[in-house]
Amino acid sequence: MKKSRLVFILLVCVGILFVVSACRTPAGRTTGEVVDDATITTKVKAKIFKDETVSGFAISVETFDGEVTLTGAVDSEKAKTRAEELARSTHGVRKVNNLIKIK
């Protein structure tokens, strides 16, 4: 009795694992990939907020498949370049699209 119940529970767990691992977004990405991008976005945004050269509120950060896109407006070329440097130095970033405009 106990053995058959254990086998049943094991099979249910394997089935759940299979279903969850097969889940993909409409863009064909796994849940893990989406979470990775959200983590990258959070890390980049945190670096921008901490930096004195860049105004964190003026810059939007979006990440898709490790590619970070920066948008918004800053006061100087120095701030624009610094935001890109901060994004590039973040673990997991494969490419940075710097679309920040200078006011």
C-alpha positions in Angstrom: 0.0 0.0 0.0 2.7 2.5 1.0 4.8 1.5 -2.0 2.0 2.1 -4.5 1.2 5.4 -2.9 4.8 6.5 -3.1 5.0 5.5 -6.8 1.8 7.5 -7.5 3.1 10.6 -5.7 6.4 10.3 -7.6 4.6 10.0 -11.0 2.4 13.0 -10.2 5.6 15.1 -9.3 7.3 14.0 -12.5 4.2 14.9 -14.5 4.0 18.4 -12.9 7.7 18.9 -13.5 7.2 18.0 -17.2 4.3 20.3 -17.6 6.0 23.3 -15.9 9.2 22.8 -17.8 7.3 22.7 -21.1 5.5 26.0 -20.5 6.5 28.8 -22.8 5.4 32.4 -23.4 3.8 33.5 -26.7 7.3 34.6 -27.7 8.5 31.0 -27.2 10.5 31.8 -24.1 10.5 29.7 -20.9 9.6 31.0 -17.5 13.2 31.0 -16.5 14.2 33.2 -19.4 11.5 35.7 -18.5 12.7 35.7 -14.9 16.3 36.2 -16.0 15.3 39.3 -18.0 13.3 40.7 -15.1 16.4 40.2 -12.9 18.7 42.0 -15.4 16.2 44.9 -15.6 16.1 45.2 -11.9 19.9 45.1 -11.5 20.4 47.7 -14.2 17.8 50.0 -12.8 19.3 49.7 -9.3 22.7 50.6 -10.7 21.3 53.7 -12.4 19.5 54.8 -9.3 22.6 54.5 -7.2 24.8 56.4 -9.7 25.2 60.1 -9.0 25.8 61.0 -12.7 22.6 59.5 -14.0 19.0 60.4 -12.9 17.3 57.0 -12.4 13.8 58.5 -12.9 14.6 59.8 -16.3 15.6 56.4 -17.8 13.5 53.4 -18.6 15.1 50.0 -18.8 13.6 47.0 -20.7 15.2 43.6 -21.3 14.4 40.9 -23.8 16.6 37.8 -24.2 19.5 39.5 -22.4 19.3 42.6 -24.7 18.8 45.8 -22.7 17.1 48.9 -24.2 17.6 52.2 -22.4 15.1 55.0 -23.2 14.4 58.4 -21.7 16.1 61.8 -21.6 19.2 63.0 -19.6 20.9 66.4 -19.3 24.3 65.4 -20.8 26.2 63.1 -23.1 28.2 62.0 -19.9 25.0 60.8 -18.3 23.9 58.9 -21.4 27.3 57.2 -21.7 27.3 56.4 -18.0 23.9 54.7 -18.2 25.1 52.5 -21.0 28.3 51.6 -19.1 26.2 50.6 -16.1 24.0 48.4 -18.2 26.9 46.7 -20.0 28.6 45.9 -16.7 25.6 44.0 -15.4 25.9 40.2 -15.4 23.7 38.6 -18.1 23.5 41.6 -20.4 24.4 40.5 -24.0 23.7 43.8 -25.8 22.7 47.3 -24.9 20.6 49.6 -27.1 21.1 53.1 -25.9 18.1 55.2 -27.2 18.5 57.8 -24.5 18.1 61.4 -25.8 19.9 64.4 -24.5 17.6 67.3 -23.4 
